Amino acid sequence: MALIRSLNTAVTGLRGQQRNIEVIGDNIANVETTGFKSTRAEFKTLLSQVLSFGTSPDGQLAGSNPKAVGLGSEVAATSRNFSQGSLESTGVATDLAIEGEGFFILKDERGKNIFTRDGSFAVSSQQLLFDEATGFKVQGLQLTDAEILAGVRVATKGGTTTTDLRVPVGDLRIARASAGTSVRGNVDAGGDAADEATRLLGQQLFDAEKERQTITAVSADLKTLTLGTAFTGAQVGDFVRVADGVARERVGRIAAVDATARTVTLAAPLATNPGTGVGLALVAPASEGTPLTRLRLSDGGQPSPQFTQVFQAGQTVSFTARKGGRTLPATTFVVNQNSSQGLATLGEFAKFLQRSLGINAEAGVPASFQRIAPGRLLVGDGVATTAPAPAERIDPAVSGTADAVSSTTISDHNLIVGGALSTFAARGVAAGDLVVITSGPAAGKVVRVTALSADGKTLTYANTGLPANALPLTNSDTLGGAFGYRVVRAATFAAGGALTAATDVVGTAALPADIDTQPDVATTTSITDNDLDFAAAGVRPGDFLNIVTGAGAGQKVQILAVSGHTIQFEALSLDPDAGASAANPFIEYSIERANGPVRGRVDALDTATTAFLKDLDVDFQQGGVRAGTGGDFLRFTSGEANGLMTPITVLGDSVTNLPDRNRLEFSPIVRAARLGDDYQVHARAGVTLTPGGVLQVAGNLGALNDLAELKVEVDGQRVDLFTAAALSSARGESARGGLMVFDGKGKAHEVTLTFVLESQRTDGPSTWRWYAESDDHTPTGTDGVRRPSRFVATDTIQFTRDGRFILPATAQSFTLQLPDTGVQPVTVALDFSRMSQFAGRPSELEQLDQDGFEEGTLQGFHIGKDGVVSGTFSNGLTRDMGQVLLAGFPNNGGLLPEGDSVFRQGINSGAARVGAPGSFGRGVIQSGFLEESNVDLSQQFTELIVGQRAFQANARTISVSDDMLQELVNLI
């Protein structure tokens, strides 16, 4: 039986070595398999038969060991070697190799996760990353298209939930609208503040049919025309045109209008009798409502000019101009086509010109300070809150208060008669008349008029030719200051030389009793200048007043009302910060209270304006400061507001209704203009129509906002609407820079930024105004129609006295509205913090960066060591698109191997730990490489020889046992 046992033992050896050879053969077979991990067979004894358990030591005996006979062997396990295989470069972006621990995650046909080290991947027809041998999809972290567009980084999103990885090369397109941009550069502090803008006038335009009536009779001299119904709007100086009949083109100037008789009389007779029953059209200055097809230009001939039609229905009108030295793109419209591209009236045409020129005419913005009425307050040297008492006068006479005198002249520019400005000449004063001084140090003295000035406002006098008993002026007499006078003739004098009787200059006609001798007056809200009729000069509410000398110098306020020689305007303001300097960088103040003052100072970190101050070092509420009716008063104790006191109105912030213990508000501090200050009145920026039918163009401040070469073409033919030279040109330090922004579809749009020095101060911050313009801006008008308009937005920035940018209280931005209705408006925040204001350096500006980009198509991708899939787009951008995740296991040997070089999670492998490559012991990914099999072929050959010899030895055991059995059988 023992020999049978040896046969069985040898058989187990054969079986084990056969399994060993199979393992070695599998290793050798997969020596070229990507990512293959070699396996080895591990043996153990099968059974062992114990023949004797042995004996224990006893006395002098050491005992005996057990006796056992082995019954063979078996393969105890096949262990897999997960050591790193060599990396082979392939150059294929989708070939991936893991350097270190971990497995790629794939999803099989059942939607279950399986694992592999084979990274031979490709992109499927569905643009998914997959294993091209099995069709299994590679798993990882995928960003959405919106996240890719927003530039989300995979690292910030994180997560371990896996999904299919999509790489849509050629299909994915991204674009992003700009949301913010920054500008850097320098604006020249050495330039002059802007105080002029372009102002020019066009030719006078006429309405060819302001009204239309029918001729019922014609006078024999062909000058007086009787109408069926009288013209309601005809004025002397207007023209009439025969609207039909044989005299269609003949026109005449109106010399007289009789509404009762329904007649118009012409300055010259018609060449031909037009007859009765024909139409007569009134040709008058055009208005905003005049249709474009009725506009006419005059050749200026008198009394019967020729009128030329300007526009006809259906014509295409093109407009170009130069702005700041550069040519603006042409803008067009169609006459009488009521749409976003068409215009019908002269008022619409004026708005079209304003939009095309990019003029900022927003309310409240001093967009144009073109001087149209300069002046000086000539009388007095203090603030006048009420009119001074009139000088002594003797009625009825030419009398008043002289505003300028010399040793030989007396001037009165303010002579008001019957509410209107008059002159000596207009009142009949002549050489030989006498001037009697009626008030002042020289009251009662007399001089004789020898001549009048050309403007009739100045008398030249002498003491010669006076009666012997007259009291003439002497060298010792004082005429300084205001003094009253009276002009008389045929005077008689008493024995002492005093005037006793005189004949007035006006003869027997008495002068009106309301002769006004009031001098010029200025307050904080009004100016009366008797030398200038503001209304007649064209000053209108909405224009701006600029104080250029005196205590109010540098201030610009809006005019609220105009009445003859008086204008009313917004109160002039006082800036408490104006007293700050390098030596005194703060404003001191005190609050007067019954129980003692509260004092402090506002330093550079805090703020002070004309209506509130904020002091971070003082808690006004805790200090017991009271506001409102019966509250405390604020007194400034240094700076330009030194000594001024004003009631405290609010503690905190009345605008935001937020509690602010460091802030208080007070009644605005104002400063009056002083008599003697110079001033300017400016036209509001824009394109408007004067009452005389003339287009007036008033631009914005700054040299780079200067307008020139305005050209209008109708169907390609030039129409000379603007031929006269500009009344003024824009001036003032300015700088220009270009911005590029993108809309939501990735289309680029150019925005021009023009900076203009609005105010330059030595005692406070300097202010620059920026204007944003774009050829692509198409806002919606009040009528709901979208029309192109170059002007986009405006705001101001400030710099400290040492040239540093002052961060504005609110963020600055502009919104670009685009003609493509499918694109949302683009709102772009502006960052000027990298700008400076230094003298001696020319102004230079450039866009530093912006966060939008044009449309781009995914052209390729790359997978990094961290597994991040980075897409490269045609616009040069790179964006994270996803991440290949890896799985790790506590026991790799516990994985269940399947065909196709994949593993499944086994009972003893532990749960998969999914995460980013390179984290928590997971290896990194090498793109463009594949991991070779880790089979050591020389070792496998050695093992194969050893296995072969072992198999032969076991076979020899069987052969020997068989021979021994044969011998045993032969004994029988």
Secondary structure, 3 states (H helix, E strand, C coil): CHHHHHHHHHHHHHHHHHHHHHHHHHHHHCCCCCCCCCEEEEEEECCEEEEECCECCECCECCECCEEEECCEEEEEEEECCCCCCEEECCCCCEEEEECECEEEEECCCCCEEEECCCEEEECCCCEEEECCCCCEEEEEECCHHHHHHCCCHHHHCCCCCEECECCCCCCEEEECCCEEEEEEEEECCCCCCCEEEEEEEEEEEEEEEEEEEEEEECCCCCEEEECCCCCCCCCCCEEEECCCCCCCCEEEEEEEECCCCEEEECCCCCCCCCCCCEEEEEEECCCCCEHHHEEEECCCCCCCCEEECCCCCCEEEEEEEECCEECCCEEEEECCCCCCEECEHHHHHHHHHHHHCCCCCCCCCCCCEECCCEECCCCCCCCCCCCCCCCCCCCCEEEECCEECCCEEECCCCEECCEECCCCCCCCCCCCEEEECCCCCCCCEEEEEEECCCCCEEEEECCCCCCCCCECCCCCCCCCCCEEEEEEEEEECCCCCEEEEEECCCCCCCCCCCECCCCEECCCEEECCCCCCCCCCCCCCCEEEECCHHHCCCEEEEEEEECCEEEECCCECCHHHHCCCCCCCEEEEEECCCCCEEEEECCCCEECCCEEECCCCCCCCCCCCCCCCCCEEEECCCCCCCCEEEEEEECECCCCECCCCEEEECCCECCCCCCCEEEEEECCEEEECCCCEEEEEEEECHHHCEEEEEEEECCEEECCCCCCCCECCECCEEEEEEEEECCCCCEEEEEEEEEEEECCCCCCEEEEEEEECCCCCCECCCCCECCCCEEEEEEEEECCCCEEECCCCCEEEEECCCCCCCCCEEEEEEEEEEEEECCCCCEEEEEEECCEEEEEEEEEEECCCCEEEEEECCCCEEEEEEECEEECCCHHHCEEECCCEEECCCCCCCCEEECCCCCCECEEEECEEECCCCCHHHHHHHHHHHHHHHHHHHHHHHHHHHHHHHHHHCC
